[in-house]
Amino acid sequence: MIRIFICIILFLILTGCNMLPQRHVEEVGAEIPDQWVEDKALGQPMPTKWVETFGDPQLSALVDNALADNYELKAAAARVDAAIAQARIDGSGRWPQLFLTAEHERAQIREAGFGSSRFDVFEVLFGMSWELDVWGRIRDFQQAAVLEADATAVDYYGVKLSLAARVAQSYFELVEANLQAKVVEQSVKDRTIIVSLVRGRFQRGLERGLDLRLALTDLANAEAQLKQTRNRIQMITRRLEILLGRYPGGNEIDAIALPQLPVDIPAGLPSELLERRPDVVAAFDRLQAADFRTASSKKLRLPRITLTAAGGTRSSDLTELIDPKAVAWNVFVGLMQPLFTGGRIQGEIFRNQARAEEALNFYKNTALNAFREVEQALAAEEWLRQQEASLRKAVEQTESSQRLAVYSYRNNLIGILTLLDSYRSTLNAQSAHLSVTRQLLSNRINLYLALGGDV
């Protein structure tokens, strides 16, 4: 029987103590190229603090403010503390569990013909339980919790990067909205001048009433567009105030000029992304944690060795509690081998294996999406640069055509519709150019964020 028992234990050890899978960050389900397909970076490294590359002190101050006061970031920090505490809880089983109980009992006994008597009883009990982690089951369980805590810490870093990016992009949107408002304000002034010009010509009998109505309609549309732009300013301002941890009172934020786009396009190498980007790193940590949980559940089939001790003393005299001779104690060493659990252990193994497979595929999908975001941002930069150059030329042409249209209208060479159309074309071109300029800056932030750059 002893030989049979030893053979069973050896079999369980060989089947239960499987080695953990050898994971590598490059296992993303697709071949990783040596350089980006949309390679515009020319090997430039990631800056250590991408916010400073824009050279805007106001932007840097807003990001610092948000990192210090944003409540979403503080909540993420609390989640890290909770994950670290959970790792300590999950690892506590590796150590002896000690308990001490002190009690005091006061009783009164009545006996017929003898009256009653009172007495005090003092009791001190202690206990200890300890599962010897011979096979490393508890250690694997603890390591899984540690890796999940690491993943939560990396998530915090990702929230930090995302917050900085949202603050910067909201700031650029606010600057653009303020500049758009100035453009529309100038357009309203120009259209007011046109209305005065047309009204004067109408009063002299040189224009029809329809022309004046068209000019007034165009002015009203410009005024409505200005109100819409100012409404957009207050919406962006309040959104930015929330990110800064402030009450959304719509207070004016100094945002008057868009910074220059940094010249260098830092991208590094695709393989570096897997070890730098927070969501990819966190997904890999959770994959490894799932592997450790699977290994821990497999070791549930192995025998458990436990050490249990108990003891204490009981006396009516408080001073006798500290007498070592009065202490009674016992120690037990136990060996428990699961034989039949109704499929519970095997079910837990299958569940953890399925979760590990889920974590593996989630990691691969996260990595591929990270590559996509970088490639997409690199490609978008080239197209946005070309679009900005074309719109800059369009602004120059429409401004020249607008001046020519005013001259031609004064000399009766064109009608009111052509004049109004020239002003609308100028406004549209200026507005589109501002929008694309801001999109270039926002896309650069998307690239920094996709690369996992530090703030």
TORZAMI-960273 format. One line per 3 residues: number of its first residue (from 1); for each residue x, y, z of C-alpha. Coordinates in pm, 1 decimal, m for minus. Each point is the difference from the previous one (the first is absolute). Example, Ala and Ser with C-alpha at 12.3 -4.5 7.8 and 13.67 -1.06 7.14 Angstrom:
BEGIN
1 = 1230.0,m450.0,780.0 ~ 137.0,344.0,m66.0
END
This chain:
BEGIN
1 = 0.0,0.0,0.0 ~ 283.5,236.8,77.7 ~ 156.4,m65.5,m340.1
4 = m333.1,57.9,m172.8 ~ m46.7,327.6,189.8 ~ 351.3,114.9,m94.0
7 = m65.4,m86.4,m365.1 ~ m321.6,202.4,7.6 ~ 180.7,300.3,146.6
10 = 277.6,m21.7,m260.8 ~ m257.6,m23.4,m279.1 ~ m183.4,305.1,130.1
13 = 323.9,192.1,32.2 ~ 97.6,m77.7,m359.8 ~ m344.1,88.9,m136.3
16 = m68.1,294.8,226.5 ~ 331.1,184.4,12.4 ~ 9.5,90.2,m367.4
19 = 234.7,274.9,m99.0 ~ m151.7,339.4,m75.2 ~ m32.7,88.0,m370.0
22 = 295.4,192.6,m135.2 ~ m154.2,329.1,m107.5 ~ 169.6,262.1,m218.3
25 = m124.5,349.5,m68.7 ~ 62.7,m48.1,m374.0 ~ m267.9,m272.7,m19.0
28 = m273.1,225.2,m138.7 ~ m139.7,m236.0,m262.6 ~ 159.0,187.4,m291.6
31 = 347.4,74.1,m128.6 ~ 141.4,323.1,139.9 ~ 184.3,206.6,m264.6
34 = 340.5,147.8,65.6 ~ m136.0,350.2,m54.2 ~ m336.0,167.0,m36.4
37 = m174.7,m31.2,m336.3 ~ m80.6,370.1,15.1 ~ 356.2,80.3,102.9
40 = 31.8,378.1,22.2 ~ 193.2,m3.4,325.4 ~ 348.5,m55.2,m141.6
43 = 97.7,m183.9,318.5 ~ m74.4,288.3,236.6 ~ m29.3,m118.9,364.0
46 = m297.5,78.3,219.2 ~ 42.1,321.3,202.4 ~ 4.0,m48.0,375.6
49 = m268.8,268.2,46.2 ~ m205.6,52.8,m313.9 ~ m206.8,287.2,146.3
52 = 309.9,219.2,5.6 ~ 67.9,m59.3,m370.9 ~ m281.0,244.3,m85.8
55 = 179.6,282.9,180.0 ~ m323.0,136.6,153.8 ~ 33.2,94.8,370.5
58 = m376.7,32.9,34.8 ~ m50.6,m355.5,m128.3 ~ 267.6,m137.3,235.1
61 = m160.1,176.8,297.5 ~ m345.9,m138.4,m82.2 ~ 132.0,m355.6,m32.4
64 = 186.2,28.7,332.5 ~ m318.4,133.2,160.9 ~ m204.4,m290.0,m133.1
67 = 253.3,m260.4,113.4 ~ m15.3,145.0,350.0 ~ m376.6,57.6,39.2
70 = m190.3,m226.1,m240.6 ~ m237.1,m232.2,187.4 ~ 2.7,m273.4,m262.4
73 = 376.4,m29.3,43.6 ~ m37.4,m6.6,378.2 ~ m254.2,m281.4,m34.2
76 = 249.5,m194.3,m213.7 ~ 264.6,50.4,269.5 ~ m241.5,m140.3,259.1
79 = m53.8,m305.9,m219.1 ~ 375.6,m58.6,4.5 ~ 3.7,12.2,380.8
82 = m291.3,m245.8,11.1 ~ 177.5,m238.7,m239.9 ~ 317.9,9.6,209.1
85 = m203.5,m75.2,312.7 ~ m170.8,m290.8,m180.6 ~ 340.2,m142.0,m91.2
88 = 94.6,7.5,367.9 ~ m324.3,m177.1,90.1 ~ 51.1,m270.0,m262.7
91 = 354.9,m60.5,120.8 ~ m86.2,m13.7,368.7 ~ m68.3,m375.2,m19.6
94 = 372.4,m66.4,m34.1 ~ 51.9,103.2,362.6 ~ m123.9,m145.5,328.5
97 = m333.4,136.3,118.1 ~ 13.2,77.3,373.3 ~ m301.0,73.7,219.9
100 = m30.5,105.1,363.1 ~ m322.3,15.0,201.1 ~ m28.7,141.0,352.4
103 = m327.4,m42.7,193.7 ~ m134.0,82.6,341.9 ~ m301.5,m173.4,154.0
106 = m178.8,113.5,316.0 ~ m255.2,m247.1,135.6 ~ m225.5,m48.1,301.2
109 = m121.0,m343.3,122.1 ~ m289.2,m53.5,240.1 ~ m25.1,m321.3,205.7
112 = m300.5,m100.0,213.2 ~ 73.6,55.9,366.6 ~ 346.0,133.8,m65.8
115 = m73.4,342.8,m152.3 ~ 194.5,113.9,m302.2 ~ 357.5,54.6,m107.0
118 = 165.9,214.1,m263.4 ~ 318.2,m69.0,m186.6 ~ 208.7,128.8,m291.6
121 = 155.3,m210.8,m271.2 ~ 277.9,126.2,m225.5 ~ 86.7,m174.8,m323.9
124 = 270.3,54.0,m261.9 ~ m1.6,m213.4,m314.1 ~ 231.9,3.6,m297.4
127 = m2.9,m179.9,m331.5 ~ 214.4,m36.9,m307.2 ~ m66.6,m141.5,m345.6
130 = 248.4,m23.6,m283.7 ~ m17.5,m170.7,m334.9 ~ 351.2,m84.7,m112.3
133 = 23.2,120.9,m359.8 ~ 203.6,m299.8,m114.2 ~ m111.1,7.7,m363.3
136 = m16.0,378.7,m36.6 ~ m379.0,14.6,m45.6 ~ m46.8,299.3,228.5
139 = 314.1,164.0,m140.6 ~ m143.7,m25.0,m352.8 ~ m328.5,144.9,121.4
142 = 187.2,287.7,163.0 ~ 211.1,59.3,m311.2 ~ m317.7,27.4,m205.8
145 = m127.1,269.7,236.1 ~ 334.5,181.5,m15.6 ~ m11.1,2.0,m380.5
148 = m356.7,127.5,4.4 ~ 109.1,275.7,238.0 ~ 281.2,85.1,m242.5
151 = m255.0,11.9,m282.6 ~ m218.8,234.4,204.7 ~ 301.7,223.6,62.1
154 = 67.7,6.4,m374.2 ~ m368.6,83.0,m54.3 ~ 51.8,300.1,227.5
157 = 288.7,111.1,m218.7 ~ m224.6,m40.7,m304.4 ~ m270.8,213.0,161.4
160 = 265.3,261.4,70.5 ~ 109.4,7.8,m364.8 ~ m360.0,7.3,m120.2
163 = m82.1,286.3,235.9 ~ 296.9,205.0,m122.5 ~ m104.3,m65.2,m360.8
166 = m362.2,99.7,64.2 ~ 108.2,319.5,174.2 ~ 233.4,90.4,m286.9
169 = m257.3,m77.4,m267.8 ~ m272.7,190.7,184.9 ~ 238.1,292.6,37.0
172 = 71.8,m2.5,m373.7 ~ m373.9,m20.1,m72.0 ~ m55.9,300.7,225.4
175 = 273.8,196.8,m175.6 ~ m149.1,m88.6,m336.6 ~ m349.7,98.8,115.6
178 = 129.7,337.6,119.9 ~ 176.3,56.5,m332.3 ~ m310.3,m111.6,m189.1
181 = m200.6,252.4,198.9 ~ 240.8,277.2,m102.0 ~ m28.5,m101.6,m364.0
184 = m380.1,1.4,16.7 ~ 1.1,332.0,187.8 ~ 204.8,151.8,m281.5
187 = m237.4,m155.3,m249.2 ~ m297.1,159.9,179.4 ~ 174.8,338.1,m15.4
190 = 70.6,m46.1,m370.6 ~ m358.4,m98.9,m70.4 ~ m124.0,300.1,197.9
193 = 206.7,219.2,m229.6 ~ m150.5,m178.0,m302.7 ~ m353.3,58.2,132.8
196 = 78.4,369.8,43.9 ~ 142.3,12.4,m352.0 ~ m299.5,m176.3,m154.9
199 = m248.6,206.0,201.1 ~ 162.9,322.1,m118.8 ~ m12.2,m117.0,m360.4
202 = m361.1,m109.3,48.8 ~ m97.2,339.9,137.8 ~ 158.2,160.7,m307.1
205 = m193.8,m232.8,m223.8 ~ 308.5,m191.6,m114.1 ~ m101.7,m336.6,154.1
208 = m315.8,m204.5,26.4 ~ m171.8,m77.2,326.4 ~ 81.9,m366.9,m53.2
211 = 371.9,76.1,10.0 ~ m40.3,174.0,335.5 ~ m201.7,m294.5,133.7
214 = 273.3,m239.9,m111.4 ~ 265.2,207.7,173.9 ~ m206.8,16.6,321.1
217 = m59.0,m377.3,m11.4 ~ 370.4,m64.2,m40.7 ~ 72.9,226.9,298.5
220 = m257.6,m181.4,215.2 ~ 154.7,m335.4,m89.5 ~ 344.5,127.3,99.6
223 = m136.1,126.1,332.8 ~ m162.9,m339.9,65.1 ~ 329.4,m172.0,m80.6
226 = 176.4,226.7,250.3 ~ m246.6,m96.0,274.5 ~ 51.4,m366.9,m83.5
229 = 376.4,42.9,26.7 ~ m27.2,176.0,334.7 ~ m224.1,m280.1,127.0
232 = 267.4,m248.8,m106.3 ~ 257.5,200.3,197.8 ~ m199.1,m27.0,322.3
235 = m57.6,m374.1,m51.6 ~ 370.7,m69.8,m53.2 ~ 90.8,222.8,295.3
238 = m227.3,m189.0,237.5 ~ 127.3,m334.8,m124.7 ~ 356.3,114.9,58.2
241 = m86.8,125.3,349.7 ~ m127.2,m347.9,92.8 ~ 329.6,m151.6,m114.6
244 = 179.5,253.5,218.9 ~ m208.7,m97.8,303.2 ~ m177.1,335.7,9.5
247 = m364.2,99.9,19.2 ~ m130.9,37.9,m358.0 ~ m78.5,368.7,31.2
250 = 105.8,91.1,m351.7 ~ 272.4,232.0,123.6 ~ 223.7,134.0,m273.4
253 = 320.9,m195.9,m57.8 ~ 292.3,170.1,m168.8 ~ 11.9,m173.9,m339.2
256 = 76.9,237.5,m282.5 ~ 252.1,m161.9,m237.5 ~ 71.4,m345.7,m137.8
259 = 362.1,m108.9,50.6 ~ 224.9,m108.4,m281.7 ~ m7.1,m367.1,m89.4
262 = 321.5,m170.8,121.7 ~ 222.8,m76.0,m298.2 ~ 119.6,m347.2,100.0
265 = m240.8,m292.0,m17.2 ~ 109.9,m241.5,274.1 ~ m111.0,m358.1,m55.6
268 = 289.1,m231.6,82.7 ~ m37.7,m365.2,m102.2 ~ m315.0,m216.9,2.7
271 = 156.3,m253.5,237.4 ~ 66.5,273.6,258.1 ~ m371.8,75.5,17.2
274 = m74.1,m335.5,164.8 ~ 214.6,87.4,301.1 ~ m99.5,364.9,29.5
277 = m369.7,46.2,m71.2 ~ m205.8,m32.9,323.1 ~ m301.2,m195.5,m129.0
280 = 224.5,m255.0,m174.5 ~ 221.0,m42.8,307.2 ~ m304.7,m35.3,225.7
283 = m156.0,m259.4,m232.2 ~ 322.4,m204.3,7.0 ~ 15.2,19.0,380.8
286 = m358.5,m127.0,21.6 ~ 84.9,m281.0,m240.3 ~ 283.9,m112.1,224.8
289 = m226.5,34.8,304.7 ~ m251.2,m232.6,m167.1 ~ 279.9,m251.9,m58.5
292 = 94.1,6.6,368.3 ~ m363.8,m47.5,103.5 ~ m22.1,m300.0,m232.2
295 = 316.2,m147.7,151.9 ~ m132.8,61.9,350.4 ~ m330.8,m171.9,m76.8
298 = 180.5,m306.9,m142.2 ~ 187.0,m38.1,328.7 ~ m331.4,m35.8,182.9
301 = 21.2,m369.3,m96.3 ~ 317.6,m43.6,206.1 ~ m1.2,m91.5,371.3
304 = m2.9,282.0,251.5 ~ 215.4,m5.6,310.9 ~ m136.4,205.2,288.1
307 = 134.0,83.5,341.9 ~ m250.9,85.5,272.2 ~ 66.8,96.1,359.6
310 = m230.4,101.7,280.8 ~ 32.5,67.6,368.8 ~ m85.0,222.3,289.5
313 = m66.8,26.1,367.9 ~ m306.4,46.1,218.9 ~ 2.7,112.6,363.3
316 = m195.6,189.5,255.1 ~ 317.7,177.5,100.1 ~ 125.2,257.2,m247.3
319 = 361.2,m47.0,110.1 ~ m4.4,m367.3,m94.8 ~ m56.3,87.3,m367.0
322 = 368.3,84.2,m39.3 ~ 117.6,m324.3,156.8 ~ 152.3,m212.3,m280.6
325 = m79.6,m318.9,193.2 ~ m372.3,74.8,m20.2 ~ m3.4,17.8,m379.7
328 = m148.6,m292.8,m189.6 ~ 86.4,m36.9,m365.9 ~ m0.1,m237.9,m294.0
331 = 149.9,m12.3,m348.9 ~ m142.0,m182.2,m305.7 ~ 167.4,m75.4,m330.6
334 = m245.9,m100.2,m270.7 ~ 15.5,m127.8,m356.6 ~ m307.6,45.5,m219.4
337 = m21.8,m151.1,m347.2 ~ m305.8,90.3,m212.0 ~ m150.9,m318.6,m143.5
340 = m346.7,102.1,m118.7 ~ m133.6,356.0,m9.2 ~ m290.6,m37.2,m241.0
343 = 193.5,164.5,m283.4 ~ 66.8,321.3,192.4 ~ 378.9,m5.4,m41.3
346 = m10.8,m102.8,m364.3 ~ m262.9,264.4,m66.4 ~ 219.3,266.6,157.6
349 = 292.6,m114.0,m215.0 ~ m208.3,19.9,m317.6 ~ m133.3,340.7,101.6
352 = 347.7,141.9,58.8 ~ 127.6,m152.3,m324.2 ~ m286.2,164.8,m188.1
355 = 74.6,333.2,167.1 ~ 366.8,m35.4,m93.6 ~ m101.8,m62.2,m361.4
358 = m226.3,304.7,17.6 ~ 286.6,209.1,141.5 ~ 233.6,m122.8,m276.0
361 = m238.3,101.9,m277.4 ~ m78.0,328.8,172.1 ~ 372.9,74.4,15.5
364 = 43.7,m76.0,m370.6 ~ m295.2,220.5,m91.1 ~ 126.0,282.5,224.1
367 = 345.9,m15.0,m157.9 ~ m134.9,2.3,m356.3 ~ m227.2,294.3,81.1
370 = 299.1,182.9,144.9 ~ 191.3,m52.7,m325.1 ~ m304.3,118.2,m196.4
373 = m28.6,322.3,199.4 ~ 366.6,84.0,m57.1 ~ m13.3,m77.4,m373.0
376 = m323.8,194.4,m29.3 ~ 140.6,305.8,177.0 ~ 315.4,m6.7,m213.1
379 = m203.3,m23.7,m319.8 ~ m245.3,269.1,112.5 ~ 281.6,244.9,65.7
382 = 112.7,m12.3,m361.8 ~ m350.0,52.3,m135.0 ~ m76.7,277.9,248.2
385 = 322.8,179.5,m91.6 ~ m97.7,m7.8,m367.1 ~ m352.6,113.7,83.0
388 = 131.7,286.6,213.8 ~ 228.1,116.3,m280.8 ~ m288.9,m2.8,m250.5
391 = m231.2,186.7,236.0 ~ 268.2,258.2,71.1 ~ 15.0,71.0,m371.9
394 = m379.4,8.7,m12.2 ~ m6.2,264.2,274.2 ~ 244.8,214.3,m193.9
397 = m205.3,m32.7,m319.6 ~ m335.9,70.6,162.9 ~ 133.4,306.2,182.7
400 = 132.2,135.5,m330.3 ~ m324.3,m82.6,m179.2 ~ m197.1,169.6,277.7
403 = 189.5,326.5,m46.1 ~ m44.8,m25.9,m374.8 ~ m372.0,m72.3,43.0
406 = m51.4,313.6,209.4 ~ 174.6,209.9,m263.7 ~ m202.8,m160.1,m278.6
409 = m328.2,45.5,185.7 ~ 66.5,369.1,60.7 ~ 59.6,39.8,m372.6
412 = m312.6,m197.2,m97.0 ~ 203.4,m281.4,m155.4 ~ m160.3,m278.7,211.0
415 = m327.6,m55.8,183.5 ~ m70.1,m31.8,369.3 ~ m7.0,m379.1,m11.4
418 = 356.5,m17.4,m124.6 ~ 113.5,244.1,267.3 ~ m172.4,m192.9,279.5
421 = 135.6,m327.0,m133.0 ~ 355.6,136.5,15.7 ~ m46.4,85.5,369.8
424 = m147.4,m342.0,75.4 ~ 289.2,m168.3,m181.2 ~ 251.3,199.4,204.4
427 = m170.8,m86.6,327.0 ~ m25.6,m370.1,m90.2 ~ 363.6,m18.2,m106.9
430 = 125.8,174.4,314.9 ~ m218.1,m219.9,221.0 ~ 109.5,m320.4,m175.6
433 = 366.8,99.6,24.3 ~ m28.7,60.7,375.4 ~ m177.1,m333.6,41.6
436 = 266.5,m196.2,m188.1 ~ 280.4,178.7,185.0 ~ m156.9,m108.0,327.2
439 = m53.8,m354.1,m135.7 ~ 371.6,m21.1,m76.4 ~ 79.8,79.3,363.0
442 = m265.4,m241.5,130.0 ~ 127.3,m272.6,m231.4 ~ 352.1,50.2,133.0
445 = m139.4,m50.4,351.0 ~ m174.4,m314.6,m123.5 ~ 338.2,m119.8,m122.8
448 = 164.9,73.9,333.9 ~ m283.1,m179.7,178.4 ~ 12.5,m297.3,m239.6
451 = 373.5,m31.1,63.6 ~ m44.1,14.6,377.4 ~ 217.2,308.5,36.9
454 = 63.0,144.0,344.0 ~ m132.6,335.8,116.2
END
